[in-house]
Amino acid sequence: MKFANTLALSAAMILAAAASAADRGPQDAKRAALERGKYLVQTSGCNDCHTAGFIPSAGKVPEKEWLKGDAVGFRGPWGTTYPANLRLYFAGVSEKAFIADARSGRMRPPMPWFNLASMTDADLRAIHRYARNLGEPGAPAPAYVAPGEEPRTPYIVFVPQAPKTTQARRD
């Protein structure tokens, strides 16, 4: 009788453990996707532009502020572009639409769209899920400024400059 009770108890514990593992499966997968997304955001340089103050602080910006865009623009022959608030972007776009955007090449400089386009669908989905999980999105970044128009915010001139010694030799 003791053996039968022990066997029944062991079987019940095994079934409970299996059910618990099955319950954890989707949660573990979700956590793994979020961790992968965070890793990709960190190592792909997304924060470098899309998180205000990230580069000057050597990455010492709290995660709660990541990917909210920046009011410092990049000015070049294309006009002046601003790093978008990716939290707002991802809040309004499906994974499928994001993957299509990432592959389209329709992004203005200096966005390295070609790096995004070379990522796997799984990596792009992980970034999408991570960004959507960050929380309160914040305010939009300033709007694009066309070539020849003056930006109303600070900007970085994103055009190679010739050294003065080279310029003097040409004159």
C-alpha positions in Angstrom: 0.0 0.0 0.0 2.8 2.4 0.9 4.4 1.7 -2.5 1.2 2.5 -4.3 0.7 5.7 -2.4 4.4 6.7 -3.1 3.9 5.9 -6.7 0.7 7.9 -7.0 2.3 10.8 -5.2 5.4 10.7 -7.5 3.1 10.6 -10.6 1.1 13.5 -9.3 4.3 15.5 -8.7 5.6 14.7 -12.1 2.3 15.8 -13.7 2.3 19.0 -11.7 5.9 19.8 -12.7 5.1 19.1 -16.3 2.0 21.3 -16.1 4.0 24.1 -14.4 6.7 23.8 -17.1 4.1 24.0 -19.8 2.7 27.1 -18.2 6.1 28.7 -18.0 6.8 28.0 -21.7 5.1 31.0 -23.2 6.4 33.3 -20.4 9.9 32.0 -20.9 9.6 32.6 -24.6 8.3 36.1 -24.1 11.1 36.9 -21.6 13.7 35.5 -24.0 12.3 37.6 -26.9 12.4 40.7 -24.8 16.0 40.0 -23.7 17.0 39.4 -27.3 15.3 42.7 -28.3 17.1 44.6 -25.6 20.4 43.0 -26.6 19.9 44.0 -30.3 18.9 47.6 -29.4 22.0 47.9 -27.3 24.5 46.3 -29.7 23.0 47.7 -33.0 23.4 51.3 -31.9 19.7 52.2 -31.7 20.2 54.1 -28.5 23.1 56.1 -30.0 20.7 58.3 -31.9 17.2 57.4 -30.7 17.9 58.0 -27.0 18.6 61.6 -25.9 22.0 62.0 -24.3 23.1 58.4 -24.8 26.4 59.0 -26.5 27.5 62.0 -24.3 26.8 60.0 -21.2 28.6 56.9 -22.4 25.3 55.0 -22.3 24.4 56.0 -18.8 20.7 56.8 -19.6 18.1 54.8 -17.6 16.3 52.2 -19.7 13.0 53.9 -18.9 14.2 56.7 -21.2 15.5 54.6 -24.1 14.2 55.0 -27.6 12.1 58.2 -27.0 13.8 60.1 -29.8 15.9 63.2 -29.7 15.5 66.9 -30.6 19.1 67.1 -31.9 18.9 66.8 -35.7 21.2 65.6 -38.4 21.6 68.1 -41.2 22.9 67.3 -44.7 22.0 67.6 -48.3 18.7 65.7 -47.6 17.6 68.3 -45.1 17.5 67.8 -41.3 16.3 64.6 -39.9 15.6 63.8 -36.2 15.9 60.4 -34.5 12.3 59.3 -34.2 10.6 58.4 -31.0 10.7 54.6 -31.7 8.3 53.9 -28.8 5.6 55.9 -30.6 6.5 54.3 -33.9 6.3 50.8 -32.5 3.1 51.5 -30.6 1.4 52.2 -33.9 2.9 49.6 -36.2 2.5 45.8 -36.3 5.4 43.4 -36.4 4.6 42.6 -40.1 4.6 46.3 -41.0 7.8 47.0 -39.1 9.6 44.1 -41.0 8.3 45.6 -44.3 9.6 49.1 -43.2 12.9 47.6 -42.2 13.4 46.0 -45.6 12.1 49.0 -47.6 15.2 51.3 -47.5 12.8 54.3 -47.2 14.6 55.9 -44.3 16.5 59.2 -44.5 20.1 59.6 -43.5 21.9 59.1 -41.3 19.7 56.0 -40.4 21.7 52.9 -41.4 18.6 51.2 -42.8 20.9 48.7 -44.6 21.9 47.3 -41.3 18.3 47.0 -40.2 17.4 45.4 -43.5 20.0 42.7 -43.1 18.6 41.5 -39.7 16.5 38.3 -39.6 12.8 38.4 -39.2 13.2 36.9 -35.7 15.6 39.7 -34.7 13.2 42.4 -36.0 10.3 40.9 -34.2 12.4 40.8 -31.0 13.2 44.5 -31.4 9.6 45.3 -32.0 8.4 43.4 -28.9 11.1 45.0 -26.7 10.3 48.5 -27.8 6.6 48.0 -27.3 7.3 46.7 -23.8 9.3 49.8 -22.7 6.4 51.7 -21.3 5.2 55.3 -21.6 6.2 56.5 -25.1 6.8 60.2 -24.5 6.5 63.0 -27.1 7.3 62.9 -30.8 10.6 64.0 -32.1 10.7 67.2 -34.2 9.5 66.9 -37.8 11.8 66.6 -40.8 13.1 69.9 -42.1 13.5 70.1 -45.9 16.7 71.1 -47.6 17.2 74.9 -47.6 15.0 75.4 -44.5 16.5 76.3 -41.2 16.0 73.9 -38.3 14.7 75.4 -35.0 16.5 73.0 -32.8 20.2 72.1 -32.3 21.6 70.0 -35.1 24.8 68.2 -36.2 26.1 69.0 -39.7 26.5 65.6 -41.2 28.6 66.5 -44.2 32.3 65.7 -44.6 34.5 68.8 -44.3 37.8 69.3 -46.1 40.7 70.1 -43.8 41.8 73.8 -44.1 45.3 72.8 -45.4 43.6 71.0 -48.3 41.4 73.9 -49.0 44.3 76.3 -48.9 46.2 74.2 -51.5 43.2 74.4 -53.9 43.1 78.2 -53.7 
